[in-house]
Amino acid sequence: MNDIKINRLNDGIASLTPEALVGFRAALGGQALLPGDIGYDQARTVWNATVDKRPGLVVRCAGPSDVVQAVRFARQHDLLLAVRAGGHNIAGKAVADGALLIDLSQMRSIRVDRAARVAWVEPGATLADFDRETQAFGLTTPVGINSTTGIAGLTLGGGFGWTSRNFGMSIDNLICVDVVTADGQMHRASEKENADLFWALRGGGGNFGIVTGFEFRLHALGPQVLSGLLIHPFADAPKLLRDYRSFVAQAPDELTAWVVLRKAPPLPFLPKEWHGKEVMIIAVCFLGDPGVGERALAPLRTLGRPIADVIGPHPFVGWQQAFDPLLTAGARNYWKSHDFRELSDGLFAQLVEFAGRLPTEECEIFIANVGGAMARVPVEATAFAGRDANFVMNVHTRWQEARDDARCIGWAREFYNATRPYASSTAYVNFLPDEDGERLSSTYGGNYAKLREIKAKYDPDNAFRVNQNIKP
Ligand SMILES: Cc1cc2nc3c(=O)[nH]c(=O)nc-3n(C[C@H](O)[C@H](O)[C@H](O)COP(=O)(O)OP(=O)(O)OC[C@H]3O[C@@H](n4cnc5c(N)ncnc54)[C@H](O)[C@@H]3O)c2cc1C
């Protein structure tokens, strides 16, 4: 067997003899996979098909001890490290060419303590795993809206979804974590222990260590929530967007309504003549008593002349998966994102212009109404800095063939530039594409300097750099 080539942390390539791997392998509960081994391609394949990276070695961890062993091995041999959980990061920051890839995707157990209303979650769990285990007891905590997303990357960047206006972000419900730092040591981090590290992990991404377990606070919810879609002709969008703005300005925290501009997918409840035509969708979720929700939603449901109104009581677990068919893995994707304090008429004009010339059937512009409990957490309480954003726009540019890359990416960049004058300075780190690293200082605003200090303390060599990287 030939020597194994793995990129060094800084420059050059390390050449490891097969014997060097023998002891390492023997200490693992999981597997160490080389290119060509069964499981290697699965571990390196991420959600966004534009990302096609080939690590030098994959460690499929079976538990926290494997993570510790892998970090120590990488540091001992000065190897470039990458860390993968759910693999959903749009920028593909879970994998890197030539790296030692620490794959957490097999560590996905979840233990719910029903009486204490807490859940202990391993980092390979998806949102579907989390919702299934917590909803079995009528409990939840805020996570995102696509159930195949990994809870680890989502939480480390902040995490928000249908319940965040009421219960805050994923990080606002984090009680503590177990984390392996760059020196290969395991720590507990919470408000009381290693509080600086805990602060940085709540929004600072994978820069500070590898989290091997998250403890979340849970809230009672469900099993049914009033939720669903209003689908309107795109021609009505100029007026409806203004009406939507007035409606959400009055909405209670229990009510979340997001706008999606896209071409209508062939949904069974939509008349055939609308399939493939531009529409404005308002997706809603109400967390309280359905009767109260019906009354709260009534003014929204009487607006315009909807093509479909499919709002009703749905199982929360099902609602959490409602957008999954539109967000499946394996397509080519490029995202651009802005935070907005308010939705201005100038922004609406650009939305209508660009949504009127979407580059493919699969592209969509999402406008998430956030705020509420999210905004009541002081900006300096966690690393996440976008607390004063009331709306987060995510431009999901999505297509199938590499020959369309330039056309689709070009549309997204043009739209992003056209809407920049209306945006605030922050952005959601989990929505940034690869080349947006230079936005990090404004993304973290006044928290950036402290993040760099904490990075210098816990990871002075920048061993954890395959991420939206905060340099020590
Ligand atoms: C279709 C889709 C829908 C989405 N919807 C939402 C949404 O509604 N709300 C929301 O908040 N976000 C949403 N996101 C964004 C999501 O939060 C990010 O993509 C996030 O990075 C996904 O985490 P992951 O574990 O799947 O990713 P990965 O790609 O595995 O990891 C992301 C980053 O985190 C690092 N990392 C992962 N696990 C660990 C760990 N245990 N310790 C240290 N570092 C780690 C990785 O190295 C990488 O840099 C969505 C993403 C997609 C693709």
PDBQT file of the ligand as one rigid body, heavy atoms in Angstrom, charges set to zero:
ROOT
HETATM    1  C1  LIG A 501     -32.196  23.674   2.083  1.00  0.00    +0.000 C 
HETATM    2  C2  LIG A 501     -31.669  24.409   3.272  1.00  0.00    +0.000 A 
HETATM    3  C3  LIG A 501     -32.545  25.061   4.120  1.00  0.00    +0.000 A 
HETATM    4  C4  LIG A 501     -32.068  25.770   5.218  1.00  0.00    +0.000 A 
HETATM    5  N1  LIG A 501     -32.948  26.379   6.062  1.00  0.00    +0.000 NA
HETATM    6  C5  LIG A 501     -32.489  26.993   7.183  1.00  0.00    +0.000 A 
HETATM    7  C6  LIG A 501     -33.394  27.543   8.133  1.00  0.00    +0.000 A 
HETATM    8  O1  LIG A 501     -34.601  27.500   7.981  1.00  0.00    +0.000 OA
HETATM    9  N2  LIG A 501     -32.871  28.118   9.241  1.00  0.00    +0.000 N 
HETATM   10  C7  LIG A 501     -31.534  28.176   9.477  1.00  0.00    +0.000 A 
HETATM   11  O2  LIG A 501     -31.137  28.699  10.519  1.00  0.00    +0.000 OA
HETATM   12  N3  LIG A 501     -30.650  27.685   8.574  1.00  0.00    +0.000 NA
HETATM   13  C8  LIG A 501     -31.101  27.091   7.458  1.00  0.00    +0.000 A 
HETATM   14  N4  LIG A 501     -30.217  26.567   6.549  1.00  0.00    +0.000 N 
HETATM   15  C9  LIG A 501     -28.793  26.843   6.703  1.00  0.00    +0.000 C 
HETATM   16  C10 LIG A 501     -28.120  25.849   7.615  1.00  0.00    +0.000 C 
HETATM   17  O3  LIG A 501     -28.245  26.318   8.935  1.00  0.00    +0.000 OA
HETATM   18  C11 LIG A 501     -26.637  25.720   7.235  1.00  0.00    +0.000 C 
HETATM   19  O4  LIG A 501     -26.567  25.198   5.950  1.00  0.00    +0.000 OA
HETATM   20  C12 LIG A 501     -25.848  24.877   8.219  1.00  0.00    +0.000 C 
HETATM   21  O5  LIG A 501     -24.473  25.081   7.931  1.00  0.00    +0.000 OA
HETATM   22  C13 LIG A 501     -26.187  23.424   8.078  1.00  0.00    +0.000 C 
HETATM   23  O6  LIG A 501     -25.584  22.642   9.054  1.00  0.00    +0.000 OA
HETATM   24  P1  LIG A 501     -25.077  21.172   8.677  1.00  0.00    +0.000 P 
HETATM   25  O7  LIG A 501     -24.667  20.519   9.942  1.00  0.00    +0.000 OA
HETATM   26  O8  LIG A 501     -26.063  20.504   7.815  1.00  0.00    +0.000 OA
HETATM   27  O9  LIG A 501     -23.862  21.583   7.764  1.00  0.00    +0.000 OA
HETATM   28  P2  LIG A 501     -22.373  21.127   7.485  1.00  0.00    +0.000 P 
HETATM   29  O10 LIG A 501     -22.186  21.524   6.061  1.00  0.00    +0.000 OA
HETATM   30  O11 LIG A 501     -22.096  19.733   7.865  1.00  0.00    +0.000 OA
HETATM   31  O12 LIG A 501     -21.572  22.074   8.450  1.00  0.00    +0.000 OA
HETATM   32  C14 LIG A 501     -21.644  23.465   8.369  1.00  0.00    +0.000 C 
HETATM   33  C15 LIG A 501     -20.440  24.118   9.030  1.00  0.00    +0.000 C 
HETATM   34  O13 LIG A 501     -20.442  23.837  10.426  1.00  0.00    +0.000 OA
HETATM   35  C16 LIG A 501     -19.266  23.122  10.801  1.00  0.00    +0.000 C 
HETATM   36  N5  LIG A 501     -19.699  22.088  11.741  1.00  0.00    +0.000 N 
HETATM   37  C17 LIG A 501     -20.675  21.173  11.534  1.00  0.00    +0.000 A 
HETATM   38  N6  LIG A 501     -20.829  20.428  12.637  1.00  0.00    +0.000 NA
HETATM   39  C18 LIG A 501     -19.956  20.881  13.551  1.00  0.00    +0.000 A 
HETATM   40  C19 LIG A 501     -19.665  20.525  14.890  1.00  0.00    +0.000 A 
HETATM   41  N7  LIG A 501     -20.321  19.547  15.503  1.00  0.00    +0.000 N 
HETATM   42  N8  LIG A 501     -18.709  21.212  15.549  1.00  0.00    +0.000 NA
HETATM   43  C20 LIG A 501     -18.055  22.220  14.925  1.00  0.00    +0.000 A 
HETATM   44  N9  LIG A 501     -18.275  22.601  13.659  1.00  0.00    +0.000 NA
HETATM   45  C21 LIG A 501     -19.233  21.939  12.976  1.00  0.00    +0.000 A 
HETATM   46  C22 LIG A 501     -18.725  22.541   9.505  1.00  0.00    +0.000 C 
HETATM   47  O14 LIG A 501     -17.344  22.356   9.568  1.00  0.00    +0.000 OA
HETATM   48  C23 LIG A 501     -19.100  23.609   8.507  1.00  0.00    +0.000 C 
HETATM   49  O15 LIG A 501     -18.165  24.665   8.533  1.00  0.00    +0.000 OA
HETATM   50  C24 LIG A 501     -30.672  25.840   5.460  1.00  0.00    +0.000 A 
HETATM   51  C25 LIG A 501     -29.801  25.179   4.600  1.00  0.00    +0.000 A 
HETATM   52  C26 LIG A 501     -30.279  24.465   3.521  1.00  0.00    +0.000 A 
HETATM   53  C27 LIG A 501     -29.321  23.801   2.579  1.00  0.00    +0.000 C 
ENDROOT
TORSDOF 0
